[in-house]
Amino acid sequence: MTPGQIEDLAFQGKSMPAGLNAAEQLLFLQFRYLYRYARLVEMPKEQGKLEKAKLLQEFQKRSTHVRHMEKTAAMWKAIEAAGNRYGIEPSIENADAFFQAVYGVKRKEVRK
């Protein structure tokens, strides 16, 4: 979901949607709190805009962090699977698959 969609749901007082990653969940809760607090204390519009900007800035940082964690987890899963295949059946093909899982590139052919 986009930050705008998340904000709209929080503003409308909807339930948190399923399938959000950790950064999106936190943003939803922060928007929910910001809008409830703003209504409660009649927060000036300019202050609300500043706080919203800060939330979105931090969301971008957290989203980048979440994407890197997900990419790293997928990489380690691929490395483990390739290593297990090589451990069970050592072959050039399985070694090449392991090399690709570790380095993300295919091994270059060695020319004689």
VOZA-48296 format. One record per residue (C-alpha): x, y, z. Coordinates in steps of 0.02 Angstrom, whole numbers. Layout:
# VOZA-48296
<r u="X" v="Y" w="Z"/>
...
# end
This chain:
# VOZA-48296
<r u="0" v="0" w="0"/>
<r u="53" v="177" w="-28"/>
<r u="79" v="295" w="118"/>
<r u="-71" v="395" w="56"/>
<r u="-184" v="242" w="60"/>
<r u="-123" v="199" w="234"/>
<r u="-154" v="377" w="291"/>
<r u="-331" v="377" w="219"/>
<r u="-376" v="217" w="313"/>
<r u="-305" v="284" w="476"/>
<r u="-394" v="451" w="452"/>
<r u="-559" v="362" w="424"/>
<r u="-536" v="259" w="583"/>
<r u="-530" v="94" w="487"/>
<r u="-447" v="-62" w="552"/>
<r u="-268" v="-97" w="507"/>
<r u="-267" v="-195" w="344"/>
<r u="-189" v="-367" w="336"/>
<r u="-27" v="-394" w="243"/>
<r u="63" v="-234" w="291"/>
<r u="249" v="-248" w="325"/>
<r u="322" v="-182" w="488"/>
<r u="356" v="-7" w="420"/>
<r u="179" v="8" w="350"/>
<r u="101" v="-54" w="512"/>
<r u="197" v="76" w="612"/>
<r u="149" v="214" w="491"/>
<r u="-35" v="164" w="505"/>
<r u="-27" v="172" w="695"/>
<r u="66" v="337" w="691"/>
<r u="-63" v="414" w="574"/>
<r u="-205" v="346" w="680"/>
<r u="-128" v="425" w="835"/>
<r u="-86" v="589" w="747"/>
<r u="-263" v="613" w="683"/>
<r u="-345" v="566" w="848"/>
<r u="-227" v="679" w="945"/>
<r u="-251" v="821" w="820"/>
<r u="-439" v="811" w="842"/>
<r u="-426" v="799" w="1031"/>
<r u="-318" v="953" w="1056"/>
<r u="-372" v="1046" w="900"/>
<r u="-195" v="1046" w="833"/>
<r u="-154" v="1188" w="714"/>
<r u="-149" v="1133" w="532"/>
<r u="32" v="1187" w="509"/>
<r u="90" v="1083" w="657"/>
<r u="-5" v="934" w="587"/>
<r u="80" v="955" w="418"/>
<r u="252" v="963" w="500"/>
<r u="220" v="806" w="602"/>
<r u="151" v="715" w="450"/>
<r u="308" v="761" w="351"/>
<r u="417" v="690" w="490"/>
<r u="316" v="529" w="493"/>
<r u="334" v="507" w="305"/>
<r u="520" v="543" w="311"/>
<r u="547" v="410" w="444"/>
<r u="433" v="291" w="349"/>
<r u="547" v="303" w="198"/>
<r u="697" v="257" w="305"/>
<r u="606" v="111" w="386"/>
<r u="541" v="50" w="217"/>
<r u="717" v="46" w="148"/>
<r u="775" v="-50" w="301"/>
<r u="631" v="-176" w="284"/>
<r u="669" v="-203" w="98"/>
<r u="853" v="-235" w="139"/>
<r u="805" v="-359" w="276"/>
<r u="687" v="-451" w="159"/>
<r u="818" v="-457" w="22"/>
<r u="949" v="-521" w="144"/>
<r u="831" v="-654" w="211"/>
<r u="794" v="-714" w="33"/>
<r u="980" v="-717" w="-7"/>
<r u="1019" v="-825" w="146"/>
<r u="875" v="-942" w="105"/>
<r u="943" v="-964" w="-72"/>
<r u="1120" v="-992" w="-6"/>
<r u="1058" v="-1123" w="118"/>
<r u="958" v="-1214" w="-16"/>
<r u="1104" v="-1213" w="-139"/>
<r u="1225" v="-1269" w="-4"/>
<r u="1110" v="-1411" w="46"/>
<r u="1094" v="-1468" w="-135"/>
<r u="1283" v="-1467" w="-154"/>
<r u="1305" v="-1559" w="11"/>
<r u="1186" v="-1697" w="-44"/>
<r u="1247" v="-1707" w="-224"/>
<r u="1416" v="-1626" w="-255"/>
<r u="1425" v="-1575" w="-438"/>
<r u="1487" v="-1432" w="-544"/>
<r u="1307" v="-1380" w="-577"/>
<r u="1265" v="-1374" w="-390"/>
<r u="1428" v="-1283" w="-354"/>
<r u="1384" v="-1157" w="-489"/>
<r u="1210" v="-1135" w="-412"/>
<r u="1291" v="-1105" w="-242"/>
<r u="1411" v="-978" w="-318"/>
<r u="1264" v="-888" w="-399"/>
<r u="1166" v="-888" w="-236"/>
<r u="1313" v="-813" w="-141"/>
<r u="1372" v="-685" w="-268"/>
<r u="1213" v="-656" w="-368"/>
<r u="1301" v="-689" w="-534"/>
<r u="1338" v="-840" w="-639"/>
<r u="1513" v="-908" w="-638"/>
<r u="1609" v="-865" w="-795"/>
<r u="1669" v="-1009" w="-902"/>
<r u="1854" v="-1042" w="-885"/>
<r u="1938" v="-1046" w="-1054"/>
<r u="2088" v="-1154" w="-1086"/>
# end
